[in-house]
Each structure stands twice: as structure tokens, then as C-alpha cells.
Amino acid sequence: MIGALMLDIAGTELTQEDIQLLQAPQVGGMILFSRNIESPPQVRALTDHMRRIRPDILIAVDQEGGRVQRLKQGFSLLPAMGRLGDLYNTQPQQAVALAEQCGWLMAIEVLAVGIDFSFAPVLDLNDVSDVIGDRSFAQNIQDIVPLASAFMQGMKRAGMANTGKHFPGHGSVKADSHVAAPVDSRSFEDIYAKDMQTFIQLMPQLDALMPAHVIYDQIDPNPAGFSPYWIQTILRQKLKFDGVLFSDDLTMQAACVVGGADARIQAALKAGCDMGLVCNDRSAACTALEGINDLALPNQERLERMRGKIPQLQLSTILELGDEWKKVRDTVEEFKQSFH
């Protein structure tokens, strides 16, 4: 059974305390960061160890491309998605083909080391937000939709579920929710007509969404990830979204408006998130776990859709993934060299 808390570990292998936490019924996910990564074989040994202790665990990572990719040493480095948007301006067909290849390449390597999925792609507009910037495919909906769609098709072809972020849009607000509590004071109509359209148009393809830690104060006093209005009324009822909802990291500054880690995860789950992330703060993770111990487990059928097609591979040849992999890796590398 999959629990409602996703947490992290400090090192490159499991400690006794990690093993104990992994066994708690409400722990359902594990997210890896750069500090957990030494090499492809080490990552696979770590994820295999996690699954021996907890066979049903979901393992995730942020492997978007550009400045947000945790798996570096021994892995293909993807361009920032904004580079694909630049190419789309002059060579749309080539850009879409490359987006599909980037999605596939990222996914096949992430799956090879035993990780179920990457929290990708970013569907925000590249507008005024510094924290989004070129993590976004482009500045307008017409360009984002075909590129993100192709990227997700590539992920799917490799056997990975996708997660669109950060609903209903983080691109049009300046502050960074990691260190501040961003407030977007536009009307619902403005947000719906602009930022939400990428999510709406891509919804048939989306397996999961991550709501933004942004307060849209004309609409609701809570950040979107703690808001029954955004999650229940808009996403589930109005837009009929039936995929998984992951909270963004509940230790981020913008989440602190809700209270302690236990209050935060309770608020996120009560609002309708399926799983809450508590990262980079072990005591907060333990507090969050205590806060939800008595709650019912989340929707299993829904969370099960995030399970990746993890291949059986020898550790010694972990990233020797065949001819198509070599060819695509070379194509992506060539594209990256073209703008240096």
C-alpha cells in the first residue's frame, strides 16, 4: 500500500533511521536529490535497496533539464526547455521532434536507475518569474503546448508517467516560493485565460499535477496546494482532472503560512492532494508523518499510475541502453553544442 508522504534521505545509501522510516505505512514516496547521486550503478543499488524494504514505494526525482537536473554524473545532461522554445520560433518541426527525444532520453535513463518518475514537465509560462525562467518551454501558450505535449509523449514511450507543474501557473508572479510567499493578485478570468490554458489544453495527456505554492488572493486566501477551491472545485469538478495531485515541497517558505509540518501536510491532503512532499528537513518529515499516521491511506489506484516501467539491468552496464539511446543522446548533445 502506498502512503501519503514523500520524503528524502541525507546520503548515498540508507541509514538505519531511513530504513525505519521507509517502513511506516504512511510513507509512500521517496525523492532523490543531487546529494544522493554518485553514479548510475550507485543510484540503482540505492533504489533497489529501498524496494527490498518497501516494494510498493514510489521513487521520484526532479530531472527537468537545464538548471534543474539532479542526475548528472554519468547521465545525459538535457538542455533547458526554453532552448527548445527558441528553436521552435525558427524550426517548429525540428523543435517538436527534439522535445520528444528529450522526454524519452530523460525518462529511459531515470527508469534505468530504478526511479519511477521525474516531476516534469514545467507547464508555466516564462513570464516574470525568476524561479521559472527557461525551465518553461516558452513565453506563450501556442508554443508551450506542442513542445510539452511532445516531451510527455517521449516520457510515455519510455514507460514513465508525467507531472505538470505548477498549477494554475507560477510564471506570472515574481517572488520565488522557495524563499517567499508569492501573491498573484490577478482575477480568476485573467489566470484562466492566460496561465491555466497550457494545463487545460494538455490535461488529456497529464498523469499528475503539482499545484503552485502561490496565493491567488483575489480567489482564495490559501496557496493553491492547500486550497479546496483550486483542487476540488476547479481541478476535480470543473476541469474533471482525475490524475494524481502532489503537493510542492511543504518545507518551502510559501508553505509555512499554514503552520507546522503536521498542519501543512494535513491541509494539503484535506484540500485534495494525494501525496505531500516534505524535503530537506528530517524533523519536519517526522512531524508530518506523526500528523497523518491516523489518516486513511490515499487513493491507491490513482497513485499506482505513477509506477514506472523499471527495467531489469546489470549494475555494471546500467546506462548502456541500446542503439536508439546512443543516437538520441548524440542528437541532444549536438543541439546543446549549437548554442554554446
C-alpha positions in Angstrom: 0.0 0.0 0.0 1.2 3.5 -0.9 1.2 6.1 1.9 0.6 9.9 1.6 4.1 11.2 2.5 7.1 11.6 0.2 10.4 12.3 1.9 14.1 12.2 1.3 17.4 10.9 2.7 20.7 12.6 3.5 23.2 10.4 1.8 24.1 7.9 -1.0 22.9 4.9 1.0 20.2 4.1 3.5 20.9 4.6 7.2 19.1 2.6 10.0 16.8 5.6 10.6 16.0 5.8 6.8 15.1 2.1 6.8 12.8 2.5 9.9 11.0 5.5 8.2 10.6 3.6 5.0 8.6 1.0 6.8 6.0 3.5 8.1 2.7 2.8 6.3 2.1 6.5 5.5 5.4 6.8 3.7 4.6 6.3 0.1 7.3 8.0 -1.8 11.0 8.9 -1.8 12.6 11.8 -3.7 16.3 11.8 -4.6 18.4 15.0 -4.7 22.0 15.7 -6.0 23.5 14.7 -2.7 22.1 11.2 -3.1 23.8 10.7 -6.5 27.3 9.5 -7.2 27.0 7.3 -10.3 24.3 5.3 -12.2 25.2 2.0 -10.5 25.2 3.6 -7.0 21.7 5.1 -7.7 20.3 1.8 -8.9 21.8 0.0 -5.8 20.1 2.6 -3.6 16.7 2.3 -5.3 16.9 -1.5 -5.3 17.6 -1.4 -1.5 14.6 0.9 -1.0 12.4 -1.6 -2.8 13.7 -4.6 -0.9 12.5 -2.8 2.3 9.3 -1.3 0.8 8.4 -3.0 -2.6 5.5 -0.6 -3.2 7.5 2.7 -2.7 7.3 5.3 -5.5 10.7 6.9 -6.2 10.9 10.3 -7.8 13.4 13.0 -8.9 13.5 16.4 -10.4 15.1 15.8 -13.8 13.7 18.6 -16.0 16.7 19.7 -17.9 18.8 22.9 -17.8 19.4 24.1 -14.2 17.1 21.6 -12.6 18.5 18.1 -13.0 19.7 16.1 -10.1 21.2 13.1 -12.0 24.4 14.5 -13.6 27.5 12.3 -13.2 27.2 9.6 -15.8 23.8 10.8 -17.2 22.9 12.8 -20.3 22.5 16.5 -19.5 19.4 17.9 -21.1 19.2 21.5 -22.4 16.8 23.9 -20.6 13.4 23.5 -22.1 13.4 27.2 -23.0 16.1 26.3 -25.6 13.5 24.2 -27.4 11.2 27.2 -27.4 13.9 29.3 -29.0 14.3 26.7 -31.7 10.5 26.4 -32.2 10.5 30.1 -33.4 12.5 29.2 -36.5 12.2 25.4 -36.9 9.0 24.2 -35.2 9.0 20.7 -36.6 12.6 20.1 -35.5 11.9 21.6 -32.1 8.9 19.2 -31.5 10.9 16.2 -32.6 13.7 17.2 -30.3 11.3 17.7 -27.4 10.0 14.1 -27.9 13.6 12.8 -27.9 14.5 14.8 -24.7 11.5 13.4 -22.9 12.4 9.9 -24.0 16.1 10.2 -23.2 15.4 11.7 -19.7 12.8 9.0 -18.9 14.8 6.0 -20.2 17.9 6.9 -18.1 15.8 7.8 -14.9 13.9 4.5 -15.2 17.2 2.5 -15.7 18.4 3.6 -12.3 15.2 2.4 -10.6 13.4 5.8 -10.3 9.7 5.7 -11.2 9.3 9.2 -12.5 10.6 12.7 -12.8 8.5 15.7 -11.7 8.3 17.1 -15.3 7.5 19.0 -17.4 7.1 22.6 -16.2 4.0 24.0 -17.9 4.3 27.5 -16.5 4.7 30.5 -18.9 8.1 32.1 -19.0 6.9 35.5 -17.9 8.2 37.5 -14.9 9.1 34.6 -12.5 12.9 34.2 -11.9 12.4 30.8 -10.4 10.7 29.6 -13.6 12.5 31.4 -16.4 13.9 29.0 -19.0 12.6 26.0 -17.1 9.5 26.9 -19.1 9.3 25.9 -22.8 8.2 29.4 -23.9 6.5 32.7 -23.2 3.2 31.8 -24.8 0.7 29.0 -24.8 0.8 28.3 -28.6 4.5 27.4 -28.3 4.4 25.5 -24.9 1.5 23.1 -25.8 3.1 21.3 -28.8 6.6 21.2 -27.2 5.3 19.9 -23.8 3.0 17.5 -25.5 5.9 16.0 -27.5 8.1 15.9 -24.3 5.4 14.0 -22.5 4.9 11.6 -25.4 8.6 10.8 -25.2 8.3 10.1 -21.5 5.3 7.9 -22.1 7.2 6.0 -24.9 9.9 5.2 -22.4 7.4 4.0 -19.8 7.2 7.0 -17.4 4.2 8.9 -16.1 4.4 12.8 -16.3 3.7 15.5 -13.7 2.7 19.0 -15.0 3.7 21.9 -12.7 2.9 24.4 -11.2 -0.9 24.6 -11.5 -2.6 27.1 -12.1 0.6 28.8 -13.1 3.7 30.2 -11.4 5.2 32.1 -14.3 3.3 35.4 -13.9 4.4 36.1 -10.3 7.9 37.4 -9.5 8.6 36.0 -6.0 10.2 32.6 -5.6 8.1 30.3 -3.4 11.2 28.5 -2.1 12.1 31.7 -0.1 9.0 33.8 -0.1 5.2 33.6 -0.1 4.3 34.8 -3.7 0.9 36.6 -4.1 -0.7 36.8 -7.5 -3.5 39.4 -7.4 -5.0 38.9 -10.9 -8.6 37.9 -11.3 -9.7 34.3 -12.0 -10.6 35.3 -15.5 -7.1 36.6 -16.2 -5.4 33.5 -14.8 -7.9 31.2 -16.6 -7.4 33.0 -20.0 -3.6 33.1 -19.7 -1.6 30.7 -17.4 -4.2 28.0 -17.0 -4.6 27.3 -20.7 -1.5 25.2 -21.1 -2.7 22.9 -18.2 -6.2 22.8 -19.7 -5.1 22.0 -23.2 -2.7 19.3 -22.1 -5.0 17.8 -19.4 -6.0 14.7 -21.5 -2.3 13.8 -21.5 -1.4 14.6 -17.9 -0.9 11.8 -15.3 -0.3 14.1 -12.4 -0.2 17.8 -11.4 1.7 19.8 -8.8 -0.1 22.9 -7.6 1.9 26.1 -7.1 2.8 27.5 -3.7 1.3 30.8 -4.8 -1.6 32.7 -3.1 -4.1 33.9 -5.8 -5.6 36.4 -3.3 -8.5 37.6 -5.4 -9.7 34.0 -5.5 -8.7 32.2 -2.3 -6.6 33.1 0.8 -4.6 29.8 0.7 -1.7 28.8 -1.6 -3.2 26.7 -4.4 -1.8 23.4 -3.0 -3.8 24.0 0.3 -6.9 25.3 -1.4 -10.1 23.1 -1.7 -11.3 25.7 -4.1 -8.4 25.2 -6.6 -8.1 21.5 -6.1 -11.7 20.3 -5.6 -13.9 23.0 -7.3 -11.6 23.9 -10.2 -9.4 20.8 -10.9 -11.6 17.9 -9.9 -15.1 19.3 -10.6 -14.8 22.0 -13.3 -11.9 20.6 -15.2 -12.6 16.9 -14.4 -9.0 16.1 -13.7 -8.7 12.6 -12.3 -4.9 12.3 -12.2 -2.6 12.4 -9.1 -2.0 15.6 -7.2 1.4 16.1 -5.5 1.9 19.0 -3.1 5.0 21.0 -3.9 7.7 20.7 -1.1 5.9 21.5 2.2 9.1 22.9 3.7 9.3 25.8 1.2 8.8 29.2 2.6 5.5 29.8 0.9 4.0 26.7 2.6 4.9 28.0 6.1 1.8 30.3 6.1 -0.2 27.2 7.1 1.7 26.3 10.3 3.9 23.4 11.3 4.8 20.4 9.1 1.9 18.4 10.5 -0.6 21.2 9.9 0.8 21.7 6.3 0.5 18.1 5.2 -2.9 17.7 6.8 -4.0 20.9 5.0 -2.6 19.7 1.6 -4.3 16.2 1.9 -7.5 17.7 3.2 -7.6 20.1 0.3 -7.3 17.1 -2.0 -3.6 16.3 -2.7 -2.9 12.6 -2.9 0.7 12.9 -1.6 2.6 15.6 0.3 6.4 16.2 -0.2 8.5 17.1 2.9 12.1 17.5 1.8 15.4 18.6 3.2 14.2 18.6 6.8 14.1 15.3 8.6 12.5 16.6 11.8 9.7 18.2 9.7 9.3 14.9 7.8 8.9 13.0 11.2 6.4 15.7 12.4 4.4 15.4 9.2 4.4 11.6 9.5 3.0 11.8 13.0 0.4 14.3 11.8 -1.1 11.8 9.3 -0.5 8.4 11.0 -4.2 8.1 11.7 -5.5 9.2 8.4 -6.8 6.8 5.7 -4.3 5.9 3.0 -4.6 7.8 -0.3 -6.3 6.6 -3.5 -4.2 3.6 -4.4 -5.5 3.1 -7.9 -4.6 6.7 -8.8 -1.1 6.6 -7.2 -0.4 3.2 -8.8 -0.5 5.0 -12.3 2.8 6.7 -11.3 4.7 3.5 -11.2 7.4 3.5 -13.9 8.4 0.6 -16.1 11.7 -0.2 -14.4 14.0 -2.5 -16.5 16.0 -5.4 -15.1 19.6 -4.4 -15.7 23.1 -5.4 -14.6 24.6 -2.7 -12.4 27.9 -2.9 -14.4 26.1 -1.9 -17.7 23.4 0.2 -16.1 23.4 3.0 -18.7 24.2 1.0 -21.8 20.7 1.4 -23.2 21.0 0.4 -26.9 21.4 2.0 -30.3 18.4 4.4 -30.1 19.7 5.7 -26.8 23.1 6.4 -28.2 21.7 8.1 -31.3 19.3 10.3 -29.3 21.9 11.2 -26.8 24.2 12.3 -29.6 21.4 14.4 -31.3 20.6 16.1 -28.0 24.3 16.8 -27.3 24.7 18.2 -30.8 21.8 20.6 -30.2 23.3 21.7 -26.9 26.7 22.4 -28.6 24.9 24.5 -31.2 24.1 27.3 -28.8 27.3 27.4 -26.9 
